[in-house]
């Protein structure tokens, strides 16, 4: 049995899910540009536990979206996850934010998924996955231009998903390109990925684990 608490705070979406053996039993999330993660995260954790009729001591592991993403958002999520892991004496699991977002799509065998998060100016964070979520190309911070992703767009259907897809849509053309610009990472998709890691005992060292910032971007102040 694996009851896992999943925390996703890498972008504007503050998202918490409680999952049993990879199946979500409770979820709370709120996608707002105000970045109210600090206020909402622990409330959502409490509400998920209450909905599932579980106590904190019932949790078998805590999973957190590790980035890349908002510096502030990642710091809030990882700090909460490490604190819970230590206090409850349960394993800490990290989930790559871009892989989690890519798993929102169910595509054909030869299609390619490119999850992209918006950064400054024409820059994005991106990675490339095949239909089975195998990483085809590692995570990078890159400037978008007319030649971006040409090794993938020239061969088959390519799905761009995430906030950075809007920049790509305004730059690249092609009937084989699909853009999902409104998608955000969610704790819903973390459920299966975190259970896979839990089953294989792929855990982080709570004392030394740090978010995957890649670089400091989207350092935001709450709008007041």
LUMTORDREN-665793 format. One record per residue (C-alpha): residue number from 1; x, y, z. Coordinates in steps of 0.25 Angstrom, whole numbers, plus 2048, in hexadecimal, padded with zeros to 3 digits. Example, Ala and Ser with C-alpha at 12.3 -4.5 7.8 and 13.67 -1.06 7.14 Angstrom:
2
num 1 | c1 831 | c2 7EE | c3 81F
num 2 | c1 837 | c2 7FC | c3 81D
***
This chain:
224
num 1 | c1 800 | c2 800 | c3 800
num 2 | c1 805 | c2 80E | c3 7FD
num 3 | c1 7FD | c2 81A | c3 802
num 4 | c1 805 | c2 826 | c3 7FC
num 5 | c1 803 | c2 835 | c3 7FE
num 6 | c1 807 | c2 83C | c3 7F1
num 7 | c1 80A | c2 84B | c3 7F1
num 8 | c1 80B | c2 853 | c3 7E4
num 9 | c1 80F | c2 862 | c3 7E6
num 10 | c1 819 | c2 864 | c3 7DA
num 11 | c1 810 | c2 86E | c3 7D2
num 12 | c1 804 | c2 876 | c3 7D5
num 13 | c1 7FC | c2 86A | c3 7D8
num 14 | c1 7FC | c2 866 | c3 7E7
num 15 | c1 7F8 | c2 858 | c3 7E7
num 16 | c1 7F7 | c2 84C | c3 7F1
num 17 | c1 7F2 | c2 83E | c3 7EF
num 18 | c1 7F1 | c2 832 | c3 7F8
num 19 | c1 7F3 | c2 825 | c3 7F0
num 20 | c1 7F2 | c2 816 | c3 7F4
num 21 | c1 7FA | c2 80D | c3 7EC
num 22 | c1 7FB | c2 817 | c3 7E1
num 23 | c1 7EC | c2 81A | c3 7E1
num 24 | c1 7E8 | c2 828 | c3 7E5
num 25 | c1 7DE | c2 828 | c3 7F1
num 26 | c1 7DE | c2 837 | c3 7F4
num 27 | c1 7E3 | c2 843 | c3 7ED
num 28 | c1 7E3 | c2 852 | c3 7EF
num 29 | c1 7E9 | c2 85D | c3 7E6
num 30 | c1 7E8 | c2 86B | c3 7E2
num 31 | c1 7EE | c2 872 | c3 7D6
num 32 | c1 7F0 | c2 880 | c3 7D8
num 33 | c1 7FB | c2 88A | c3 7D4
num 34 | c1 7FB | c2 890 | c3 7E2
num 35 | c1 804 | c2 884 | c3 7E7
num 36 | c1 7FD | c2 882 | c3 7F4
num 37 | c1 804 | c2 875 | c3 7F6
num 38 | c1 809 | c2 879 | c3 804
num 39 | c1 7FA | c2 87B | c3 809
num 40 | c1 7F4 | c2 86F | c3 801
num 41 | c1 7FD | c2 864 | c3 802
num 42 | c1 7FB | c2 85F | c3 810
num 43 | c1 7EC | c2 862 | c3 80F
num 44 | c1 7EB | c2 859 | c3 803
num 45 | c1 7F3 | c2 84E | c3 80A
num 46 | c1 7EA | c2 84E | c3 816
num 47 | c1 7DD | c2 84E | c3 80D
num 48 | c1 7E3 | c2 842 | c3 805
num 49 | c1 7E5 | c2 83A | c3 811
num 50 | c1 7D7 | c2 83D | c3 817
num 51 | c1 7D0 | c2 83A | c3 80A
num 52 | c1 7D8 | c2 82C | c3 809
num 53 | c1 7D5 | c2 82A | c3 818
num 54 | c1 7E4 | c2 828 | c3 81B
num 55 | c1 7ED | c2 82D | c3 825
num 56 | c1 7FB | c2 833 | c3 823
num 57 | c1 801 | c2 826 | c3 829
num 58 | c1 7FA | c2 81E | c3 81E
num 59 | c1 803 | c2 824 | c3 813
num 60 | c1 80E | c2 81B | c3 80E
num 61 | c1 816 | c2 825 | c3 806
num 62 | c1 816 | c2 833 | c3 802
num 63 | c1 819 | c2 837 | c3 7F3
num 64 | c1 81C | c2 845 | c3 7EE
num 65 | c1 81D | c2 84B | c3 7E0
num 66 | c1 82C | c2 84E | c3 7DF
num 67 | c1 82D | c2 858 | c3 7D4
num 68 | c1 830 | c2 85F | c3 7CC
num 69 | c1 827 | c2 86A | c3 7CF
num 70 | c1 824 | c2 876 | c3 7D7
num 71 | c1 830 | c2 878 | c3 7E1
num 72 | c1 826 | c2 87D | c3 7EC
num 73 | c1 81C | c2 872 | c3 7E9
num 74 | c1 826 | c2 867 | c3 7E9
num 75 | c1 82C | c2 86C | c3 7F6
num 76 | c1 81E | c2 86B | c3 7FD
num 77 | c1 81B | c2 85E | c3 7F8
num 78 | c1 828 | c2 857 | c3 7FB
num 79 | c1 829 | c2 85D | c3 809
num 80 | c1 81B | c2 858 | c3 80C
num 81 | c1 81E | c2 84A | c3 806
num 82 | c1 82B | c2 849 | c3 80E
num 83 | c1 825 | c2 84E | c3 81B
num 84 | c1 81A | c2 843 | c3 81A
num 85 | c1 823 | c2 838 | c3 816
num 86 | c1 82C | c2 83B | c3 822
num 87 | c1 820 | c2 83D | c3 82B
num 88 | c1 819 | c2 830 | c3 827
num 89 | c1 826 | c2 828 | c3 825
num 90 | c1 821 | c2 824 | c3 817
num 91 | c1 829 | c2 824 | c3 809
num 92 | c1 82A | c2 830 | c3 801
num 93 | c1 828 | c2 82F | c3 7F2
num 94 | c1 82B | c2 839 | c3 7E7
num 95 | c1 824 | c2 83A | c3 7DA
num 96 | c1 829 | c2 841 | c3 7CE
num 97 | c1 81F | c2 84C | c3 7CB
num 98 | c1 820 | c2 84B | c3 7BC
num 99 | c1 81E | c2 83C | c3 7BB
num 100 | c1 812 | c2 83E | c3 7C4
num 101 | c1 80C | c2 848 | c3 7BB
num 102 | c1 80F | c2 840 | c3 7AF
num 103 | c1 808 | c2 834 | c3 7B5
num 104 | c1 7FB | c2 83C | c3 7B3
num 105 | c1 7FB | c2 838 | c3 7A4
num 106 | c1 7F8 | c2 82B | c3 79E
num 107 | c1 7FE | c2 82B | c3 790
num 108 | c1 801 | c2 821 | c3 785
num 109 | c1 80D | c2 819 | c3 785
num 110 | c1 815 | c2 821 | c3 77B
num 111 | c1 811 | c2 82F | c3 781
num 112 | c1 81A | c2 838 | c3 78A
num 113 | c1 816 | c2 840 | c3 796
num 114 | c1 81E | c2 84C | c3 79A
num 115 | c1 819 | c2 852 | c3 7A7
num 116 | c1 81E | c2 861 | c3 7A8
num 117 | c1 81D | c2 86B | c3 7B3
num 118 | c1 81E | c2 87A | c3 7B1
num 119 | c1 82A | c2 881 | c3 7B5
num 120 | c1 82F | c2 88F | c3 7B2
num 121 | c1 82E | c2 896 | c3 7A4
num 122 | c1 82E | c2 88B | c3 799
num 123 | c1 834 | c2 880 | c3 7A3
num 124 | c1 82E | c2 874 | c3 7A8
num 125 | c1 831 | c2 867 | c3 7B0
num 126 | c1 82E | c2 85B | c3 7A8
num 127 | c1 831 | c2 84C | c3 7A6
num 128 | c1 82D | c2 842 | c3 79C
num 129 | c1 826 | c2 835 | c3 79E
num 130 | c1 821 | c2 829 | c3 796
num 131 | c1 813 | c2 823 | c3 797
num 132 | c1 817 | c2 81A | c3 7A2
num 133 | c1 81D | c2 826 | c3 7AA
num 134 | c1 82B | c2 822 | c3 7A7
num 135 | c1 834 | c2 82E | c3 7A7
num 136 | c1 839 | c2 831 | c3 799
num 137 | c1 840 | c2 83E | c3 79D
num 138 | c1 844 | c2 843 | c3 7AA
num 139 | c1 83E | c2 850 | c3 7B1
num 140 | c1 844 | c2 85D | c3 7AC
num 141 | c1 842 | c2 86C | c3 7AD
num 142 | c1 842 | c2 871 | c3 79F
num 143 | c1 83F | c2 87C | c3 796
num 144 | c1 833 | c2 87A | c3 78C
num 145 | c1 836 | c2 87D | c3 77D
num 146 | c1 832 | c2 878 | c3 770
num 147 | c1 83B | c2 86C | c3 770
num 148 | c1 837 | c2 867 | c3 77E
num 149 | c1 833 | c2 858 | c3 77F
num 150 | c1 835 | c2 856 | c3 770
num 151 | c1 83B | c2 848 | c3 772
num 152 | c1 82D | c2 844 | c3 778
num 153 | c1 824 | c2 84D | c3 770
num 154 | c1 829 | c2 848 | c3 763
num 155 | c1 825 | c2 83A | c3 765
num 156 | c1 817 | c2 838 | c3 76B
num 157 | c1 80D | c2 83E | c3 774
num 158 | c1 812 | c2 846 | c3 780
num 159 | c1 80A | c2 84A | c3 78C
num 160 | c1 80F | c2 857 | c3 793
num 161 | c1 808 | c2 858 | c3 7A1
num 162 | c1 80A | c2 862 | c3 7AC
num 163 | c1 80B | c2 871 | c3 7AE
num 164 | c1 817 | c2 872 | c3 7A4
num 165 | c1 80F | c2 86C | c3 799
num 166 | c1 809 | c2 87A | c3 795
num 167 | c1 817 | c2 87F | c3 792
num 168 | c1 819 | c2 873 | c3 789
num 169 | c1 80C | c2 875 | c3 782
num 170 | c1 80F | c2 883 | c3 77E
num 171 | c1 81D | c2 87F | c3 779
num 172 | c1 81B | c2 871 | c3 772
num 173 | c1 811 | c2 86D | c3 767
num 174 | c1 80D | c2 85F | c3 763
num 175 | c1 800 | c2 856 | c3 762
num 176 | c1 807 | c2 84C | c3 76A
num 177 | c1 808 | c2 855 | c3 776
num 178 | c1 7FE | c2 855 | c3 782
num 179 | c1 7FE | c2 85F | c3 78C
num 180 | c1 7F9 | c2 85E | c3 79A
num 181 | c1 7FC | c2 86C | c3 7A0
num 182 | c1 7F3 | c2 86B | c3 7AC
num 183 | c1 7F8 | c2 85F | c3 7B3
num 184 | c1 7FF | c2 860 | c3 7C0
num 185 | c1 806 | c2 855 | c3 7C8
num 186 | c1 7FC | c2 84E | c3 7D2
num 187 | c1 7FD | c2 845 | c3 7DE
num 188 | c1 7F3 | c2 83C | c3 7D7
num 189 | c1 7FE | c2 837 | c3 7CD
num 190 | c1 808 | c2 835 | c3 7D8
num 191 | c1 800 | c2 82A | c3 7DE
num 192 | c1 805 | c2 81F | c3 7D4
num 193 | c1 813 | c2 824 | c3 7D3
num 194 | c1 815 | c2 825 | c3 7E2
num 195 | c1 80F | c2 817 | c3 7E4
num 196 | c1 819 | c2 811 | c3 7DA
num 197 | c1 824 | c2 818 | c3 7E2
num 198 | c1 81F | c2 813 | c3 7EF
num 199 | c1 81E | c2 805 | c3 7EA
num 200 | c1 82C | c2 805 | c3 7E5
num 201 | c1 831 | c2 80C | c3 7F2
num 202 | c1 836 | c2 818 | c3 7EA
num 203 | c1 837 | c2 822 | c3 7F5
num 204 | c1 83E | c2 82F | c3 7F8
num 205 | c1 847 | c2 832 | c3 804
num 206 | c1 83F | c2 83C | c3 80C
num 207 | c1 84A | c2 843 | c3 812
num 208 | c1 851 | c2 846 | c3 804
num 209 | c1 846 | c2 847 | c3 7FA
num 210 | c1 844 | c2 854 | c3 7F3
num 211 | c1 83B | c2 858 | c3 7E8
num 212 | c1 83F | c2 858 | c3 7D9
num 213 | c1 840 | c2 867 | c3 7D7
num 214 | c1 848 | c2 866 | c3 7CA
num 215 | c1 849 | c2 875 | c3 7CC
num 216 | c1 841 | c2 87F | c3 7D4
num 217 | c1 835 | c2 883 | c3 7CC
num 218 | c1 827 | c2 888 | c3 7CF
num 219 | c1 82B | c2 88E | c3 7DC
num 220 | c1 81E | c2 894 | c3 7DF
num 221 | c1 818 | c2 89D | c3 7E9
num 222 | c1 809 | c2 89B | c3 7ED
num 223 | c1 800 | c2 8A5 | c3 7E7
num 224 | c1 7F9 | c2 8AD | c3 7F1
***
